[in-house]
Amino acid sequence: MDRSFFHHEDHQRHALVPVCSSSPLRHTNWMLSDVPSDITIEIDGISLALHKFPLLSRCGRIRKLLAQHRNAENIKLELLNVPGGLNSFELAVKFCYGINFEITTTNVAQLCCISDYLEMSEEYSNENLSLRSESYLETVVCKSLEMCIEVLHQCENLLPLADELKIVGKCVDSIASKAYAEQVASSFSRLEYSSSGRLHMNKQVTCKGDWWIEDLSVLRIDMYQKVIEAIRCRGVRPESIGTSLVNYTERLFKRKPSYINPTYEEKVVIETISALLPQEKCTVPVSFLFGLLRSAVMLDCNISCKLNLERRIGAQLDMATLDDLLIPSSKSSGETLFDVDTVHRILVIFAQQDDSEDGELGYDYDSEGSIDPPSQSALVKVAKLVDSYLAEIAPDGNLSLGKFIAVADTLPGYARVTDDGLYRAVDIYLKAHQGLSDAERRRLCKLIDFQKLSEEATAHAAQNDRLPVQAVVQVLYIEQIKLRNALCCTTPEGPQKVPYLPHQLYASPVITLRDLIMNAKIESSICIENDRKHFRRSIRLAIYNREVFQMHQVQSIPDQYNGILITEPEILPK
């Protein structure tokens, strides 16, 4: 991650230059008011009237600088880029003057940095500020997880010096160690003996070892990243890390949505959180992943961030809801109301999960990076979800036929137990896109397996004027097959069987099914739109009359024809 966002690269640690301009003079009640000042130091536009001797006795940097101006009486100096600014410098001056003050978690990082800046080491004075502040950091702060988090929070404005002095590293290591220790202690507290005398983990007892999760939310993203990487190396549970990531992100974006005046900082946060996600599956809710992806699309995050989120979502898509899939389109695309391309890529990832025998990671990746295939129950859930999604986006006038078909045709045919949802989505699309040609409508209807429609959906399709005539013929044929099976051929022992009827048993006035289809094609090309209902009723009546004729004739079929099966003729050429 680019650290230049959080601090300037031109940071000058020890810039000391003579000051020529005048600035407001600041006096404090703890200075020696009865002794005239002999040195003026300016910091951030504020001048401090001080005395040489207290500063020379403790500060090596001031001593070296004043050695270059021995003959000057009233020296004026300007200190640039003082770590912690005027407040931290005043604390250092207090220490030089012997004024007592308390070292706390809010100022220990500043004291460590300012003491290094002013070279307040043991070389110039015993028990100098560097020793005092470092001792407090190691003996007090590093013993407490909460104190370490507070000090890290204070270090955010002291980079890169706080990192160079290893203040950040000490606090991060301490947090990781204590978080892991808390987790282990909590796990032991959940152990209990069963009635058989065996030791097992009581999952009903609430885990109290993750109380540190909420405390981390005060950190800036670069500090938070260091902590998460450290606790992962220590062996903290992936579930705890996932919970921390969710808590941190939700708190950060709680004040305002990311699409309202998005900033570069928010973009960095999304990309960093995406990279920190545990490899193990289901460590974060899929709705949270969709939220990250939605923000990544709106903030135009890098490609690797988006692809990583899409891959993780695809691995657990069966846990998603319709609201999760409704990702608004970015301003750059502007074609459809929702981002259909992103959802299609996620569906492809879900549908193309390959078999894998190596499951070293929680996502069960093999050596080529593929994921274990979804179960049949997962396929059924996703199929219902896709059908609902198609029905939601179908009214969009900018949604092309190709995109609609691509999304609908992603899953295998056996994923849908019933095609009622898909038929509903197709019907909505046909209603919203009435300018489709007959060929386009036929192409769209090929998505539907009319044999999987319920009775209600079949009845609706048979009377649906928006469907092409060929599709209606197929629906009516399926209806007559079901009627035939219901009347005479349904057996509880096995598949449905239809006795073969010799050609000579057909009466000449009864048309064959192939003739019926050919007539349908001819009629559909010349009939007026208002006469289509009458045409469909004629087809249905002709099929019914032929079926009734067959039912009467089947009673007189010779025994040698019984048990011979016929196959279903092809209705619509693919």
Phi and psi in degrees as a GROMACS rama.xvg file:
@    title "Ramachandran Plot"
@    xaxis  label "Phi"
@    yaxis  label "Psi"
@TYPE xy
-74.3285  112.363  ASP-2
-80.0508  -13.7407  ARG-3
-64.538  -16.1784  SER-4
-68.7187  -29.4689  PHE-5
-97.483  -14.0871  PHE-6
-156.224  156.278  HIS-7
-79.4249  142.231  HIS-8
-74.6302  -21.5236  GLU-9
-91.6764  30.0066  ASP-10
-66.9325  124.31  HIS-11
-109.286  117.795  GLN-12
-76.5561  -40.9309  ARG-13
-126.288  45.3958  HIS-14
-80.6444  117.49  ALA-15
-128.66  114.114  LEU-16
-132.673  149.603  VAL-17
-63.0087  143.354  PRO-18
-103.729  134.911  VAL-19
-111.937  -27.0323  CYS-20
-85.9392  156.265  SER-21
-85.5326  152.062  SER-22
-148.409  161.883  SER-23
-58.0767  133.345  PRO-24
-92.474  129.53  LEU-25
-113.962  128.628  ARG-26
-116.345  145.232  HIS-27
-122.806  154.744  THR-28
-75.1093  -9.70579  ASN-29
-94.7683  -5.50216  TRP-30
-78.6389  165.913  MET-31
-75.9327  95.4392  LEU-32
-74.7968  -22.6797  SER-33
-89.0286  -5.15607  ASP-34
-109.762  126.851  VAL-35
-62.6287  143.125  PRO-36
-74.433  140.518  SER-37
-123.325  8.64106  ASP-38
-153.351  137.163  ILE-39
-120.042  127.012  THR-40
-119.602  127.485  ILE-41
-105.146  131.134  GLU-42
-136.057  124.351  ILE-43
53.1035  39.4188  ASP-44
81.5889  2.55825  GLY-45
-113.075  129.584  ILE-46
-98.0932  136.614  SER-47
-114.54  123.974  LEU-48
-86.7379  109.918  ALA-49
-124.493  -172.502  LEU-50
-126.155  142.194  HIS-51
-66.2198  -46.2631  LYS-52
-59.8309  -49.0561  PHE-53
-59.7823  -36.662  PRO-54
-72.5653  -41.6904  LEU-55
-65.3094  -29.7515  LEU-56
-74.3339  -17.8621  SER-57
-122.315  -31.6464  ARG-58
-103.482  112.456  CYS-59
-67.6096  -35.6025  GLY-60
-66.2014  -43.9774  ARG-61
-65.2886  -39.3198  ILE-62
-61.2642  -44.5908  ARG-63
-65.7645  -38.6108  LYS-64
-70.2872  -41.6662  LEU-65
-70.659  -20.9857  LEU-66
-64.7886  -22.7561  ALA-67
-83.3748  -8.67825  GLN-68
-132.115  53.1315  HIS-69
-67.4716  -34.7633  ARG-70
-85.0488  -12.034  ASN-71
-77.2944  140.497  ALA-72
-91.3301  -58.1416  GLU-73
-104.809  94.3791  ASN-74
-87.5971  135.699  ILE-75
-120.546  125.576  LYS-76
-127.449  149.502  LEU-77
-119.573  125.045  GLU-78
-98.9147  123.607  LEU-79
-100.561  145.728  LEU-80
52.9067  47.8933  ASN-81
-71.9327  123.481  VAL-82
-62.4626  123.46  PRO-83
88.0091  -8.01181  GLY-84
70.6631  -152.994  GLY-85
-65.0726  -36.3359  LEU-86
-63.3321  -46.1047  ASN-87
-67.5612  -35.0953  SER-88
-66.5194  -38.5597  PHE-89
-63.6087  -36.3242  GLU-90
-63.7476  -41.1014  LEU-91
-65.0389  -39.1536  ALA-92
-65.5975  -40.028  VAL-93
-57.8311  -43.1435  LYS-94
-61.8341  -40.1707  PHE-95
-65.2103  -34.8799  CYS-96
-83.4136  -3.0717  TYR-97
78.5764  19.7742  GLY-98
-83.7004  126.886  ILE-99
-74.0678  137.521  ASN-100
-150.868  161.724  PHE-101
-95.3285  132.799  GLU-102
-84.8874  125.201  ILE-103
-131.087  178.489  THR-104
-67.4608  -22.2219  THR-105
-81.7928  -17.4815  THR-106
-126.111  -4.61542  ASN-107
-65.7383  -37.4687  VAL-108
-66.2989  -40.2236  ALA-109
-63.1242  -40.8028  GLN-110
-66.0521  -38.7138  LEU-111
-63.0712  -41.1058  CYS-112
-74.2552  -43.6461  CYS-113
-69.6501  -32.6487  ILE-114
-67.9597  -33.5978  SER-115
-71.9478  -39.3558  ASP-116
-61.8621  -43.76  TYR-117
-90.3467  1.17471  LEU-118
56.3966  52.7668  GLU-119
-93.3425  66.8232  MET-120
-103.489  179.529  SER-121
-69.8553  -14.3424  GLU-122
-65.4965  -27.8577  GLU-123
-107.457  -20.4227  TYR-124
-164.865  143.354  SER-125
-72.0348  143.472  ASN-126
49.4711  52.2372  GLU-127
-77.8285  179.432  ASN-128
-64.8607  -34.6235  LEU-129
-60.9039  -46.7394  SER-130
-64.7859  -43.0798  LEU-131
-62.6805  -47.3642  ARG-132
-69.4683  -41.1449  SER-133
-66.805  -35.7834  GLU-134
-64.7502  -42.1376  SER-135
-64.9727  -37.9808  TYR-136
-62.8632  -43.6592  LEU-137
-81.9751  -37.8867  GLU-138
-89.7041  -21.4886  THR-139
-115.455  -56.7906  VAL-140
-64.9132  -48.7204  VAL-141
-68.9987  -5.6615  CYS-142
-88.5335  -10.63  LYS-143
-127.359  130.663  SER-144
-67.8101  -41.5258  LEU-145
-63.4606  -40.4944  GLU-146
-64.9941  -38.9301  MET-147
-62.6009  -40.3343  CYS-148
-64.6713  -41.1005  ILE-149
-64.0553  -42.1065  GLU-150
-66.2193  -40.1004  VAL-151
-59.7169  -40.3083  LEU-152
-61.8544  -38.0548  HIS-153
-72.0243  -25.9969  GLN-154
-73.755  -13.237  CYS-155
-59.6672  -31.8929  GLU-156
-97.1004  9.70617  ASN-157
-118.536  13.6848  LEU-158
-80.8325  150.229  LEU-159
-89.2621  0.633658  PRO-160
-62.4809  -40.3785  LEU-161
-62.9117  -31.7296  ALA-162
-74.3584  -39.7228  ASP-163
-65.3786  -33.8936  GLU-164
-82.9977  3.15153  LEU-165
65.11  21.3566  LYS-166
-67.8013  -43.7748  ILE-167
-63.8231  -46.004  VAL-168
-61.3066  -41.1693  GLY-169
-64.6161  -42.7935  LYS-170
-68.0179  -41.6102  CYS-171
-63.4724  -46.0043  VAL-172
-61.8495  -39.6941  ASP-173
-65.8966  -41.308  SER-174
-62.6977  -44.7164  ILE-175
-63.1341  -43.4935  ALA-176
-63.6946  -44.3208  SER-177
-73.6234  -33.7951  LYS-178
-64.5263  -41.2557  ALA-179
-67.0694  -40.9004  TYR-180
-63.0919  -39.8928  ALA-181
-63.7653  -38.7385  GLU-182
-65.7825  -43.974  GLN-183
-63.3723  -44.8028  VAL-184
-62.4556  -39.9574  ALA-185
-66.2811  -36.989  SER-186
-65.2729  -40.691  SER-187
-65.0369  -34.4098  PHE-188
-69.5902  -18.3636  SER-189
-92.777  -3.93464  ARG-190
-77.4077  138.323  LEU-191
-153.488  162.013  GLU-192
-91.7994  136.281  TYR-193
-82.053  178.261  SER-194
-64.7081  -24.9843  SER-195
-85.2482  -1.881  SER-196
91.3146  5.01509  GLY-197
-90.7995  146.531  ARG-198
-87.0049  127.691  LEU-199
-143.4  168.158  HIS-200
-93.2227  125.277  MET-201
-83.8236  105.314  ASN-202
-77.4618  -13.7112  LYS-203
-78.4225  -18.635  GLN-204
-77.8192  129.602  VAL-205
-66.9948  132.901  THR-206
-76.0271  122.313  CYS-207
-104.617  9.68112  LYS-208
-88.1527  2.46659  GLY-209
-111.675  24.7691  ASP-210
-65.5581  -19.9682  TRP-211
-73.7415  -11.7455  TRP-212
-60.3017  -47.3714  ILE-213
-68.3256  -30.5805  GLU-214
-65.122  -28.945  ASP-215
-72.2018  -14.4074  LEU-216
-68.4669  -12.3865  SER-217
-80.8151  -14.1641  VAL-218
-77.83  152.85  LEU-219
-74.2973  160.133  ARG-220
-61.8131  -34.6361  ILE-221
-69.6278  -39.0399  ASP-222
-69.0772  -41.0661  MET-223
-61.6962  -38.9618  TYR-224
-61.2335  -42.7246  GLN-225
-60.8953  -41.7175  LYS-226
-66.7222  -45.8189  VAL-227
-63.38  -41.9049  ILE-228
-63.9305  -35.9099  GLU-229
-71.0576  -44.4254  ALA-230
-70.6546  -27.4756  ILE-231
-66.7096  -41.3542  ARG-232
-65.5333  -30.1881  CYS-233
-72.8748  -22.9646  ARG-234
105.845  20.0633  GLY-235
-65.5138  144.587  VAL-236
-54.8697  138.094  ARG-237
-59.8764  -32.9388  PRO-238
-62.7889  -38.4845  GLU-239
-67.4003  -39.8187  SER-240
-64.3119  -43.0652  ILE-241
-61.819  -42.2438  GLY-242
-62.2064  -39.6729  THR-243
-64.4071  -41.6767  SER-244
-62.8288  -42.3956  LEU-245
-63.8785  -46.3163  VAL-246
-62.1505  -42.929  ASN-247
-64.6771  -45.828  TYR-248
-67.5295  -43.0813  THR-249
-64.3173  -39.0487  GLU-250
-68.4603  -35.6982  ARG-251
-69.7265  -39.2607  LEU-252
-98.9412  12.3272  PHE-253
-72.5735  -31.3272  LYS-254
-69.9292  -39.1973  ARG-255
-155.492  145.24  LYS-256
-62.438  152.876  PRO-257
-69.7671  -19.4316  SER-258
-84.0917  -4.94367  TYR-259
-95.0967  110.011  ILE-260
48.2754  60.9131  ASN-261
-62.1474  145.448  PRO-262
-117.061  165.259  THR-263
-65.4903  -32.9198  TYR-264
-62.3799  -41.48  GLU-265
-64.2872  -37.0418  GLU-266
-63.598  -42.6391  LYS-267
-62.8572  -39.0034  VAL-268
-62.4157  -47.575  VAL-269
-62.2698  -44.7628  ILE-270
-65.3252  -37.2198  GLU-271
-71.0962  -44.8618  THR-272
-61.1569  -40.1527  ILE-273
-61.1014  -40.4859  SER-274
-71.8364  -24.629  ALA-275
-87.7321  -6.74296  LEU-276
-58.9161  135.96  LEU-277
-62.9165  149.02  PRO-278
-71.9456  -24.3104  GLN-279
-68.0744  145.107  GLU-280
-75.5799  147.166  LYS-281
63.9718  24.0746  CYS-282
-81.0523  -18.2976  THR-283
-132.283  149.4  VAL-284
-63.817  147.351  PRO-285
-66.8144  -28.8723  VAL-286
-63.6549  -34.1501  SER-287
-67.1673  -40.3347  PHE-288
-62.9956  -40.8746  LEU-289
-64.4791  -37.044  PHE-290
-62.8053  -41.806  GLY-291
-63.016  -43.213  LEU-292
-65.2281  -40.0024  LEU-293
-61.8675  -42.3835  ARG-294
-67.6284  -37.8546  SER-295
-63.706  -36.2336  ALA-296
-68.612  -44.7053  VAL-297
-69.2972  -34.3101  MET-298
-90.0237  -1.55309  LEU-299
57.0714  53.5676  ASP-300
-70.6275  170.729  CYS-301
-67.8885  162.432  ASN-302
-63.2975  -40.7462  ILE-303
-61.8483  -35.7233  SER-304
-64.1878  -47.4353  CYS-305
-65.1088  -44.0679  LYS-306
-65.365  -37.2991  LEU-307
-62.0603  -43.8417  ASN-308
-67.5849  -40.984  LEU-309
-62.5589  -40.1835  GLU-310
-65.0648  -41.6038  ARG-311
-68.8609  -38.4534  ARG-312
-65.4225  -42.2391  ILE-313
-60.8179  -27.8405  GLY-314
-74.2086  -19.6356  ALA-315
-137.035  39.6827  GLN-316
-66.6331  -25.1641  LEU-317
-65.9934  -11.329  ASP-318
-96.2607  1.69442  MET-319
-84.5801  165.252  ALA-320
-119.289  172.606  THR-321
-63.0372  -40.0304  LEU-322
-61.2209  -31.3914  ASP-323
-64.3556  -38.8291  ASP-324
-74.6542  -18.8844  LEU-325
-80.9671  77.7537  LEU-326
-90.8199  119.868  ILE-327
-63.1518  146.464  PRO-328
-70.8628  146.217  SER-329
-73.2908  163.006  SER-330
-65.4613  -25.7195  LYS-331
-71.7509  -33.5338  SER-332
-79.2446  -61.9904  SER-333
64.598  12.1466  GLY-334
-85.8924  -52.735  GLU-335
-118.297  164.291  THR-336
-66.5967  -37.9815  LEU-337
-115.703  156.499  PHE-338
-80.6934  87.7997  ASP-339
-73.0077  -34.6559  VAL-340
-62.468  -42.1212  ASP-341
-63.7052  -44.6812  THR-342
-62.9856  -38.2363  VAL-343
-63.8545  -41.1029  HIS-344
-63.3292  -39.3952  ARG-345
-63.8729  -41.8307  ILE-346
-64.357  -38.7313  LEU-347
-62.8336  -41.7693  VAL-348
-61.5239  -42.6796  ILE-349
-66.8407  -42.6576  PHE-350
-75.4345  -26.6879  ALA-351
-101.958  24.8096  GLN-352
-71.039  123.214  GLN-353
-92.1627  163.654  ASP-354
-65.4987  142.88  ASP-355
-144.034  138.72  SER-356
-105.208  -20.934  GLU-357
-97.2747  119.568  ASP-358
-123.748  52.1994  GLY-359
-66.4417  -38.0557  GLU-360
-96.1849  163.066  LEU-361
-63.4169  -25.835  GLY-362
-85.01  1.3215  TYR-363
60.1107  47.6608  ASP-364
-77.8066  142.846  TYR-365
-94.7487  -170.622  ASP-366
-64.9218  -21.5768  SER-367
-98.2974  2.28123  GLU-368
90.4256  7.47153  GLY-369
-85.138  169.223  SER-370
-119.867  153.905  ILE-371
-56.9743  145.452  ASP-372
-67.3618  150.731  PRO-373
-72.8316  155.778  PRO-374
-75.7437  168.835  SER-375
-64.3308  -38.1169  GLN-376
-63.3757  -38.003  SER-377
-65.9266  -39.3775  ALA-378
-62.3312  -42.1019  LEU-379
-63.5519  -42.6927  VAL-380
-62.4022  -45.2034  LYS-381
-68.0608  -35.6204  VAL-382
-61.8605  -43.8544  ALA-383
-63.4478  -39.152  LYS-384
-64.0239  -42.4495  LEU-385
-64.6886  -41.9751  VAL-386
-62.5765  -40.199  ASP-387
-65.7469  -38.6945  SER-388
-65.0262  -41.914  TYR-389
-62.7934  -40.5047  LEU-390
-64.9831  -30.1691  ALA-391
-75.2681  -37.7181  GLU-392
-93.3166  -10.0361  ILE-393
-59.8132  -37.3529  ALA-394
-69.2137  -10.0231  PRO-395
-65.7028  117.714  ASP-396
-66.5865  -21.2614  GLY-397
-89.3409  -2.48425  ASN-398
-77.4761  116.718  LEU-399
-75.002  157.4  SER-400
-63.0283  -38.1005  LEU-401
-62.2136  -42.4722  GLY-402
-67.0857  -40.4467  LYS-403
-61.58  -46.5166  PHE-404
-66.4905  -38.2451  ILE-405
-61.0105  -43.2052  ALA-406
-68.0712  -44.2103  VAL-407
-67.4747  -31.2339  ALA-408
-94.8474  9.21785  ASP-409
-70.5158  -43.6135  THR-410
-82.425  151.491  LEU-411
-67.3655  160.218  PRO-412
-62.1773  -33.5156  GLY-413
-74.9569  -3.48517  TYR-414
-72.4527  -26.9331  ALA-415
-96.8791  119.744  ARG-416
-72.2613  -38.5041  VAL-417
-135.287  149.534  THR-418
-101.789  17.9789  ASP-419
-61.3952  -43.9792  ASP-420
-64.437  -40.7413  GLY-421
-66.8508  -40.5887  LEU-422
-62.0556  -40.525  TYR-423
-61.9916  -43.1443  ARG-424
-64.8993  -41.426  ALA-425
-63.4154  -41.5442  VAL-426
-64.1871  -39.8019  ASP-427
-64.3816  -40.5118  ILE-428
-65.2363  -42.059  TYR-429
-63.6779  -37.2915  LEU-430
-68.17  -36.6226  LYS-431
-83.3868  -17.2934  ALA-432
-125.642  71.877  HIS-433
-75.5068  -7.99131  GLN-434
-85.8738  6.16065  GLY-435
-67.148  143.011  LEU-436
-75.4412  168.033  SER-437
-63.9596  -36.0966  ASP-438
-65.8686  -38.8341  ALA-439
-67.8514  -37.4712  GLU-440
-67.5496  -37.4554  ARG-441
-65.4101  -40.3009  ARG-442
-62.266  -38.8516  ARG-443
-68.6443  -40.3587  LEU-444
-73.143  -16.0644  CYS-445
-66.3343  -16.0938  LYS-446
-66.9497  -26.9621  LEU-447
-90.3574  132.883  ILE-448
-94.4818  99.1873  ASP-449
-65.8364  -18.303  PHE-450
-71.2636  -16.6935  GLN-451
-95.081  6.68621  LYS-452
-81.0974  145.355  LEU-453
-73.1441  172.875  SER-454
-62.0836  -40.5093  GLU-455
-65.5946  -43.8124  GLU-456
-67.1084  -37.5417  ALA-457
-64.4426  -43.0138  THR-458
-63.529  -37.8699  ALA-459
-68.1024  -41.5056  HIS-460
-65.4777  -35.1516  ALA-461
-65.5635  -24.927  ALA-462
-108.415  10.3792  GLN-463
-84.8053  112.056  ASN-464
-70.8905  -18.194  ASP-465
-79.1442  -19.4328  ARG-466
-77.6218  147.36  LEU-467
-66.2779  155.067  PRO-468
-60.1553  -37.5355  VAL-469
-59.9235  -37.7029  GLN-470
-67.8948  -38.6286  ALA-471
-65.0437  -40.2183  VAL-472
-59.628  -42.2351  VAL-473
-63.8989  -41.0312  GLN-474
-62.0887  -44.2614  VAL-475
-66.2148  -36.8829  LEU-476
-64.6038  -42.6411  TYR-477
-62.6901  -37.0744  ILE-478
-63.3243  -41.1803  GLU-479
-71.7817  -29.7057  GLN-480
-65.2633  -44.6996  ILE-481
-63.5511  -38.7822  LYS-482
-64.6595  -42.6074  LEU-483
-61.5449  -45.321  ARG-484
-65.4315  -36.4584  ASN-485
-69.8685  -32.0982  ALA-486
-79.6496  -39.0017  LEU-487
-142.381  -12.2353  CYS-488
-122.857  5.45367  CYS-489
-82.936  125.838  THR-490
-124.271  135.878  THR-491
-71.9812  -16.6066  PRO-492
-80.03  -29.689  GLU-493
-159.08  -159.708  GLY-494
-69.2832  161.981  PRO-495
-70.4834  136.674  GLN-496
-121.63  142.245  LYS-497
-122.102  122.045  VAL-498
-67.0149  145.16  PRO-499
-79.092  131.66  TYR-500
-105.156  118.656  LEU-501
-59.9658  151.689  PRO-502
-61.337  -32.4446  HIS-503
-73.0423  -12.2232  GLN-504
-80.4072  -15.5845  LEU-505
-76.2938  132.777  TYR-506
-78.9033  147.255  ALA-507
-62.0512  -32.7168  SER-508
-70.1212  -18.0533  PRO-509
-84.3716  121.356  VAL-510
-77.9404  152.086  ILE-511
-82.5323  164.998  THR-512
-65.4964  -39.1718  LEU-513
-64.1794  -41.5122  ARG-514
-62.9242  -36.4141  ASP-515
-62.3732  -42.0475  LEU-516
-68.391  -41.9565  ILE-517
-62.5767  -41.2987  MET-518
-64.7948  -34.4571  ASN-519
-64.4997  -40.2246  ALA-520
-64.7683  -40.0382  LYS-521
-68.6645  -45.4575  ILE-522
-64.0159  -39.6467  GLU-523
-65.8316  -24.7413  SER-524
-81.2411  -17.4786  SER-525
-118.007  -14.4231  ILE-526
-74.6467  150.921  CYS-527
-80.9444  152.663  ILE-528
-57.9459  -36.4194  GLU-529
-71.5407  -17.5966  ASN-530
-95.9399  5.92641  ASP-531
-68.3656  -36.9061  ARG-532
-61.8814  -42.9001  LYS-533
-63.488  -38.3395  HIS-534
-64.0508  -43.1271  PHE-535
-66.5724  -38.7217  ARG-536
-64.2044  -34.3733  ARG-537
-65.9599  -42.5968  SER-538
-61.1797  -46.106  ILE-539
-64.0469  -40.7039  ARG-540
-65.6014  -38.96  LEU-541
-64.3177  -42.0816  ALA-542
-63.6105  -42.4399  ILE-543
-64.8498  -42.375  TYR-544
-62.212  -41.1388  ASN-545
-65.2083  -37.7831  ARG-546
-66.767  -42.1605  GLU-547
-61.5324  -41.0237  VAL-548
-61.7812  -41.2496  PHE-549
-65.3509  -37.9619  GLN-550
-63.5498  -37.2097  MET-551
-70.8285  -38.0942  HIS-552
-75.4561  -27.2265  GLN-553
-67.798  -22.2694  VAL-554
-68.4275  -23.8446  GLN-555
-104.879  18.0924  SER-556
-72.2446  134.41  ILE-557
-59.4355  154.1  PRO-558
-62.4477  -28.9312  ASP-559
-67.5081  -14.9062  GLN-560
-90.7115  -12.0954  TYR-561
-66.6135  142.503  ASN-562
87.1422  -10.6496  GLY-563
-81.5258  130.266  ILE-564
-96.8039  149.07  LEU-565
-113.704  154.933  ILE-566
-100.239  155.416  THR-567
-74.0695  129.048  GLU-568
-71.5657  157.647  PRO-569
-75.9198  130.43  GLU-570
-95.4785  -64.2309  ILE-571
-110.102  120.011  LEU-572
-63.8544  132.602  PRO-573
